[in-house]
Amino acid sequence: MSNIVPEGNGFVMKQDGSIVAEVTYKPHGDGVLILDHTYVSPELRGQNIAQQLVLKVVEHARQTGNKIIPACSYAHAQFRRHQEYRDVWANPDA
């Protein structure tokens, strides 16, 4: 299995050329990214891959000076659990 790599507006993990996990975001203007989708194939669930994907978006936002709106329910839960993401959370009181 390969590592998590950037692809389009997100990050993916591929296995044998097929996407087995992904996270996507949409630029929302004024330096904001809407993190709108997280997916991990059933056979890979329970391995913290989705958490790693969200962290990739957080790291990307830090490097580019963007803020994130975690619109996907999984991402929103991760932002609530991880206080260290507050620096890139566009609205931490939401």
N, C-alpha and C positions, 0 to 999 in steps of 0.2 A: 504494500500500500504506500502511496506517495504522501508527501506532506501537504499541508494546507497552503494553497497558492492563490494570489489574486487573479480574478477573472471578471471582466466587465465591472459592474458596480457591486462587487462583493468578493467573497473568497470561497474556494471549493476544495474538496478533497476528492481525488479520483482513485479508482481502483480498476485496473485493467482497461483504462481509457474512459470509463464511465464515472459520472459524478455520483458519489455515495453520500456526500454531505455538503451543505452549502449554507451560506448566509448572504443576504442581499440588502442593499440600501439604495435609497434614491436621494440624489442631491435636492435640497429644498430651498436653495438660495441663501444668501447671507451667511454662508459658512455652516449650514445645518444639514445633517444627513438623517434621513428617516430610515432606521433599521426596521425593515418591514417583513423579513422572512428568514426563518431558520429551519433547516431540515437535516435530519440524519437518518439514513436507511435503518430499517428495523434491526438488521443483524449487527449493527454497530452501536446501537443505543446502550446507555449505561456505562460508557467509556469516557465521559466528559468531553466528547468531541464538540458538541454544541457550545459548551462553555468556551472551548478553545477558539471556535469560530467567532463568537461574540468578542472575545479578547482581541482577536485580529482587527476587528472593526474599531475597537477602542484605541488600539495602538495606532491604527491608520489615522483616526481623528486627531490624536495627539500630535502626530508628525505633520499633519496638514493644517493644524489650527482650527479644526472644525468641532462643532458640538453635535450631539446625537439625540434624536428623539427615538426612544425604544418602543416602536409601535407594535411589534410582534410580542405576543404574550410571554414567550420564553425569555426574550431579551429584556422585557420590562421586569420580570422576576429577577433576572441576574443583576440588573442595575440596582434593584432594591436590596439585594443580598450583599453586594460588593460596594462598600463605601468608597473604595479607591477609584471607582468609575465616576464619582461626582464631578470631577474636574471637566469631564466632557459631556455630562448630561445637560441637555438644553433646558430642562425644567425638572429639577430633582424633587420638587414638591408635588409633582403630578402623580 
